[in-house]
């Protein structure tokens, strides 16, 4: 567990929030854009329309990759609780 000052904790929280929102935005854009762009395509996968399969399964794959990226490069393990020694 990493020791951070109160200011560093705040900066880290903001960094984690921004990175998470970026991953959510990418997932949202993939889901919506592929659904609309492939809506007119007549082919199917697994007896479902292509737009549905690409949109939904692609979003799941992107979300999983995004979570691994967040855990590996963005999130830091620290205690948000204030220690008694930090107050003195």
C-alpha positions as CSV (number, residue, x, y, z in Angstrom):
1,X,0.0,0.0,0.0
2,X,1.4,3.4,-1.0
3,X,1.7,6.3,1.4
4,X,0.3,9.5,-0.1
5,X,-0.3,13.0,1.2
6,X,-3.8,14.4,1.2
7,X,-3.1,16.4,-1.9
8,X,-1.6,13.4,-3.7
9,X,-4.6,11.3,-2.7
10,X,-6.9,13.9,-4.2
11,X,-4.8,14.1,-7.5
12,X,-4.8,10.3,-7.7
13,X,-8.6,10.1,-7.2
14,X,-9.1,12.7,-10.0
15,X,-6.7,10.8,-12.3
16,X,-8.6,7.5,-11.7
17,X,-12.0,9.2,-12.3
18,X,-10.8,10.8,-15.5
19,X,-9.3,7.5,-16.8
20,X,-12.4,5.5,-15.9
21,X,-14.6,8.1,-17.7
22,X,-12.4,7.8,-20.8
23,X,-12.8,4.0,-20.9
24,X,-16.6,4.4,-20.4
25,X,-16.7,7.0,-23.2
26,X,-14.8,4.7,-25.6
27,X,-17.2,1.8,-24.8
28,X,-20.2,4.0,-25.3
29,X,-18.9,5.3,-28.7
30,X,-18.1,1.8,-29.9
31,X,-21.5,0.5,-28.8
32,X,-23.5,3.4,-30.4
33,X,-21.4,3.9,-33.6
34,X,-21.2,0.2,-34.5
35,X,-24.9,-0.3,-33.9
36,X,-25.8,2.6,-36.2
37,X,-23.2,2.0,-38.8
38,X,-23.9,-1.7,-39.1
39,X,-27.7,-1.4,-38.9
40,X,-28.2,-1.5,-42.7
41,X,-26.0,-4.6,-43.1
42,X,-28.1,-7.7,-43.8
43,X,-25.7,-10.4,-42.6
44,X,-26.0,-12.3,-39.3
45,X,-23.8,-13.9,-36.7
46,X,-25.1,-16.6,-34.4
47,X,-28.6,-16.0,-35.9
48,X,-28.5,-12.4,-34.7
49,X,-28.0,-9.2,-36.7
50,X,-24.4,-8.2,-37.2
51,X,-24.8,-4.8,-35.6
52,X,-26.0,-6.4,-32.4
53,X,-23.2,-9.0,-32.1
54,X,-20.4,-6.5,-33.1
55,X,-21.8,-3.8,-30.9
56,X,-22.5,-5.8,-27.7
57,X,-19.6,-8.3,-27.9
58,X,-17.2,-5.6,-28.9
59,X,-18.2,-3.4,-26.0
60,X,-17.6,-6.3,-23.6
61,X,-14.1,-6.9,-25.1
62,X,-13.3,-3.2,-25.0
63,X,-14.5,-2.9,-21.4
64,X,-12.4,-5.9,-20.2
65,X,-9.3,-4.5,-21.9
66,X,-10.1,-1.1,-20.4
67,X,-10.4,-2.5,-16.9
68,X,-7.1,-4.3,-17.2
69,X,-5.4,-1.1,-18.5
70,X,-6.9,0.9,-15.6
71,X,-5.7,-1.7,-13.0
72,X,-2.2,-2.0,-14.5
73,X,-1.4,1.7,-15.3
74,X,-3.8,4.0,-13.5
75,X,-5.1,2.7,-10.2
76,X,-2.8,3.0,-7.2
77,X,-3.3,1.0,-4.0
78,X,-3.5,3.5,-1.1
79,X,-5.6,4.0,2.0
80,X,-8.0,6.9,1.8
81,X,-8.3,6.9,5.6
82,X,-6.2,9.5,7.4
83,X,-3.6,8.1,9.7
84,X,-3.2,9.4,13.2
85,X,0.5,10.1,12.5
86,X,-0.4,12.2,9.4
87,X,-2.5,14.6,11.5
88,X,0.4,15.4,13.9
